[in-house]
């Protein structure tokens, strides 16, 4: 029986890892190498091209609650299959774009695909098959998500150099339709009924009153949104922050690259903890590390050892927070309602992801690295307050009695 379960888990991981790599690599990560190729061809400024990502995140945000209802009604496999079709259509529209209207329309469709297929629906598929014990599988999948740009940037660059950007997007659409769609429809193991139906699936880990459930949801929403606002906002500006803090261009690039590796390493550590990990405690640790790193960068005189220490603390903190953000609903809500709650949480998070880079870039350009760093510290401190309130709420509640 254990061997059978292990094979099912490996199949689930294999299918979702491939489809999430392709999903992120051909959409959100794609403009990193293709944006400045598309811009001159369409006669549009770079900032307009990269605004496609903002449009994608905004559309995904508003489609999130509807996705949550569909996940409960139709199951994750069908919703993920819908994302593959939607992504394929969006990428074909992108390949055919000749003006800003067609370009924007393509990103609207891709944004709908993102709501149907990236992160929350994928993790819901895991919970349908693994139940509340799917923490380790989700952490494994997040390792692959973190590698999507590393894998797809060279592939997209090679395709573009060989065939041009339009053919590159046609090939990307083909990957969605001919690889991801069949895998979602036929490659995933069937959901385990006990994880989606019955008393066990409907029993949350802790007993909370309806009022406390609403309070817990709001605390999760605010804290995770603040954290994702920081990480998504700082990411495009990190190299400039390093340079304004005294790093040479070469050192800034090395530090920026190291931050990604450290973040993935933090996800790997959380994966190894498996069932023993607690996403609320992980959030406290992650936010604490981020807060301390920003305060240290603001207070301590600039130096290379300071910047290296900052990257270690910030990279690890943001890495474990990414995993905690995905697992937090499992700590408070039942396996059956995981998809709905995760999709509802994705709305404020995606909106924050859409506007954060613009806001942080404006602060950095107009006020410099110091005010940018202290803004991050203030937001991290506020997030810490909400996480600690959530921890106190959970500690005051009784663990639920799981049905036999």
ZIHUWO-V9370 format. One record per run of one state. SS is the DSSP state (@ for helix, = for strand, . for the rest). FROM is the first residue (numbers start at 1). LEN is the number of residues. If there is no record, write none. Layout:
# ZIHUWO-V9370
SS,FROM,LEN
SS,FROM,LEN
This chain:
# ZIHUWO-V9370
.,1,1
@,2,24
.,26,5
@,31,12
.,43,3
@,46,29
.,75,1
@,76,21
.,97,3
@,100,18
.,118,2
@,120,14
.,134,1
@,135,12
.,147,1
@,148,16
.,164,1
@,165,23
.,188,5
@,193,4
.,197,1
@,198,5
.,203,3
=,206,2
.,208,2
@,210,26
.,236,2
@,238,7
.,245,4
@,249,28
.,277,2
@,279,21
.,300,4
@,304,29
.,333,5
@,338,30
.,368,1
@,369,28
.,397,1
=,398,2
.,400,5
